[in-house]
Amino acid sequence: MSTRKWFLLGALIASAVSALAARNPPLETVSRLDLGRHAGRWYEIARYPNWFEKQCARDITSTYSLRDDGKIAIQNSCFTQDGRHKEANGWARVADKNSNAKLRVTFFWPFFGDYWVLDLGQHYDYAVVGEPSREYLWIMSRTPHMTDEQFRNIKGRLAAKGYDSTKLIRVPQTAH
Protein backbone atom coordinates (compact mmCIF):
# COMPACT_ATOMS: atom_id res chain seq x y z
CA MET A 1 0.00 0.00 0.00
CA SER A 2 1.36 3.42 -0.89
CA THR A 3 2.28 6.02 1.70
CA ARG A 4 -0.65 8.17 0.59
CA LYS A 5 -3.13 5.33 1.14
CA TRP A 6 -1.69 4.62 4.62
CA PHE A 7 -2.03 8.31 5.45
CA LEU A 8 -5.65 8.37 4.27
CA LEU A 9 -6.47 5.21 6.21
CA GLY A 10 -4.89 6.70 9.34
CA ALA A 11 -6.83 9.94 8.87
CA LEU A 12 -10.12 8.01 8.51
CA ILE A 13 -9.43 6.01 11.68
CA ALA A 14 -8.47 9.14 13.63
CA SER A 15 -11.64 10.85 12.43
CA ALA A 16 -13.82 7.91 13.51
CA VAL A 17 -12.19 7.80 16.95
CA SER A 18 -12.67 11.55 17.37
CA ALA A 19 -16.34 11.26 16.42
CA LEU A 20 -16.85 8.51 19.01
CA ALA A 21 -15.07 10.49 21.70
CA ALA A 22 -17.17 13.58 20.94
CA ARG A 23 -20.40 11.62 21.53
CA ASN A 24 -19.45 10.68 25.09
CA PRO A 25 -18.40 12.79 28.06
CA PRO A 26 -14.89 12.17 29.44
CA LEU A 27 -14.97 8.91 31.40
CA GLU A 28 -14.59 9.42 35.13
CA THR A 29 -13.31 6.82 37.56
CA VAL A 30 -13.83 6.51 41.28
CA SER A 31 -11.79 9.10 43.18
CA ARG A 32 -9.69 6.52 45.03
CA LEU A 33 -9.19 2.76 44.82
CA ASP A 34 -7.62 0.95 47.76
CA LEU A 35 -5.72 -1.83 45.98
CA GLY A 36 -5.57 -3.95 49.15
CA ARG A 37 -9.35 -3.86 49.55
CA HIS A 38 -9.83 -4.49 45.82
CA ALA A 39 -7.67 -7.62 46.01
CA GLY A 40 -9.42 -10.96 46.30
CA ARG A 41 -12.09 -12.81 44.33
CA TRP A 42 -14.75 -11.09 42.24
CA TYR A 43 -17.70 -12.75 40.49
CA GLU A 44 -18.66 -11.44 37.07
CA ILE A 45 -22.34 -10.48 37.20
CA ALA A 46 -22.64 -8.93 33.72
CA ARG A 47 -20.45 -7.73 30.86
CA TYR A 48 -20.42 -6.40 27.36
CA PRO A 49 -19.81 -9.21 24.87
CA ASN A 50 -16.12 -9.55 24.00
CA TRP A 51 -13.96 -11.93 21.99
CA PHE A 52 -11.74 -13.14 24.85
CA GLU A 53 -14.63 -14.40 27.00
CA LYS A 54 -16.59 -15.85 24.10
CA GLN A 55 -16.09 -19.45 25.31
CA CYS A 56 -17.00 -18.60 28.90
CA ALA A 57 -20.56 -19.68 29.66
CA ARG A 58 -20.82 -19.53 33.45
CA ASP A 59 -19.09 -19.07 36.80
CA ILE A 60 -16.69 -16.37 35.64
CA THR A 61 -14.39 -15.04 38.36
CA SER A 62 -11.38 -12.77 38.62
CA THR A 63 -8.95 -12.96 41.51
CA TYR A 64 -6.52 -10.13 42.19
CA SER A 65 -3.52 -10.25 44.49
CA LEU A 66 -0.82 -7.70 45.25
CA ARG A 67 2.70 -8.68 44.22
CA ASP A 68 5.91 -7.69 46.00
CA ASP A 69 6.99 -5.60 42.98
CA GLY A 70 3.92 -3.35 43.24
CA LYS A 71 2.07 -4.99 40.38
CA ILE A 72 -1.21 -6.90 40.66
CA ALA A 73 -1.49 -10.58 39.74
CA ILE A 74 -4.72 -11.54 37.97
CA GLN A 75 -6.28 -14.97 37.60
CA ASN A 76 -9.44 -15.17 35.49
CA SER A 77 -11.47 -18.37 35.52
CA CYS A 78 -14.64 -19.68 33.88
CA PHE A 79 -16.47 -22.76 32.66
CA THR A 80 -17.36 -23.35 29.03
CA GLN A 81 -20.74 -24.52 27.75
CA ASP A 82 -19.50 -28.14 27.78
CA GLY A 83 -18.19 -27.84 31.36
CA ARG A 84 -14.47 -27.37 30.68
CA HIS A 85 -12.61 -25.12 33.12
CA LYS A 86 -10.63 -22.27 31.50
CA GLU A 87 -8.09 -20.05 33.17
CA ALA A 88 -6.03 -17.04 32.11
CA ASN A 89 -3.28 -15.42 34.15
CA GLY A 90 -2.05 -11.88 33.74
CA TRP A 91 -0.94 -8.85 35.67
CA ALA A 92 -1.64 -5.15 35.98
CA ARG A 93 0.21 -2.00 36.86
CA VAL A 94 -1.21 1.24 38.21
CA ALA A 95 -1.50 3.88 35.48
CA ASP A 96 -2.77 6.71 37.71
CA LYS A 97 -1.04 6.79 41.09
CA ASN A 98 -3.24 9.67 42.32
CA SER A 99 -6.35 7.49 42.39
CA ASN A 100 -5.14 3.91 41.68
CA ALA A 101 -8.42 3.61 39.74
CA LYS A 102 -6.76 3.41 36.31
CA LEU A 103 -4.80 0.26 35.66
CA ARG A 104 -3.08 -1.19 32.60
CA VAL A 105 -3.69 -4.95 32.31
CA THR A 106 -1.91 -7.59 30.24
CA PHE A 107 -2.59 -11.23 29.56
CA PHE A 108 -0.37 -11.23 26.45
CA TRP A 109 2.68 -9.10 27.21
CA PRO A 110 3.64 -6.62 25.73
CA PHE A 111 0.00 -5.79 24.87
CA PHE A 112 -1.91 -3.86 27.55
CA GLY A 113 -5.52 -2.78 27.94
CA ASP A 114 -7.15 -0.15 30.10
CA TYR A 115 -8.91 -1.25 33.29
CA TRP A 116 -10.68 1.68 34.89
CA VAL A 117 -12.76 1.32 38.04
CA LEU A 118 -15.84 3.43 37.29
CA ASP A 119 -18.10 2.61 40.21
CA LEU A 120 -17.43 0.91 43.52
CA GLY A 121 -19.51 -0.15 46.49
CA GLN A 122 -18.71 1.69 49.72
CA HIS A 123 -17.66 -1.63 51.27
CA TYR A 124 -16.02 -2.95 48.08
CA ASP A 125 -18.98 -5.28 47.62
CA TYR A 126 -19.29 -4.48 43.90
CA ALA A 127 -17.12 -2.87 41.23
CA VAL A 128 -17.79 -1.64 37.71
CA VAL A 129 -14.87 -1.74 35.31
CA GLY A 130 -14.64 -0.17 31.88
CA GLU A 131 -12.29 1.75 29.64
CA PRO A 132 -12.30 5.05 27.72
CA SER A 133 -13.65 3.77 24.38
CA ARG A 134 -16.61 2.20 26.21
CA GLU A 135 -16.26 -0.99 24.17
CA TYR A 136 -15.67 -3.11 27.27
CA LEU A 137 -17.60 -3.19 30.52
CA TRP A 138 -17.89 -5.51 33.51
CA ILE A 139 -20.08 -5.48 36.62
CA MET A 140 -18.54 -7.55 39.38
CA SER A 141 -19.55 -8.54 42.88
CA ARG A 142 -17.88 -10.13 45.89
CA THR A 143 -20.71 -12.64 45.95
CA PRO A 144 -22.00 -14.80 43.08
CA HIS A 145 -25.31 -12.92 42.99
CA MET A 146 -26.42 -9.29 43.10
CA THR A 147 -29.89 -8.00 43.94
CA ASP A 148 -32.02 -6.78 41.04
CA GLU A 149 -32.29 -3.38 42.72
CA GLN A 150 -28.52 -3.00 43.00
CA PHE A 151 -28.08 -4.10 39.37
CA ARG A 152 -30.72 -1.57 38.18
CA ASN A 153 -29.05 1.23 40.18
CA ILE A 154 -25.65 0.45 38.64
CA LYS A 155 -27.15 0.35 35.14
CA GLY A 156 -28.72 3.76 35.75
CA ARG A 157 -25.37 5.28 36.69
CA LEU A 158 -23.73 3.70 33.63
CA ALA A 159 -26.09 5.55 31.28
CA ALA A 160 -24.76 8.86 32.66
CA LYS A 161 -21.24 7.68 31.80
CA GLY A 162 -22.18 7.01 28.17
CA TYR A 163 -22.66 3.23 28.39
CA ASP A 164 -25.56 1.39 26.75
CA SER A 165 -26.81 -1.00 29.45
CA THR A 166 -28.94 -2.92 26.91
CA LYS A 167 -25.69 -4.45 25.62
CA LEU A 168 -24.96 -6.09 28.99
CA ILE A 169 -25.22 -9.86 29.18
CA ARG A 170 -25.84 -11.50 32.57
CA VAL A 171 -23.41 -14.20 33.60
CA PRO A 172 -24.85 -17.34 35.20
CA GLN A 173 -23.18 -18.04 38.54
CA THR A 174 -24.02 -21.48 39.88
CA ALA A 175 -22.15 -21.08 43.18
CA HIS A 176 -24.37 -20.27 46.14
ABEGO torsion letter per residue (X at the ends): XBAAAAAAAAAAAAAAAAAAAAABBBBBBBABBBAAAABEBBBBABBBBBAAAAABABGBBBBBBBBAAGBBBBBBBBBBAAGBBBBBBBBBBBABAAAGABBBBBABOABBBBBBBABBBAAGABBBBBBAAGABBBBBBABABBBAAAAAAAAAAAAAAGBBAAABBBBBBABX
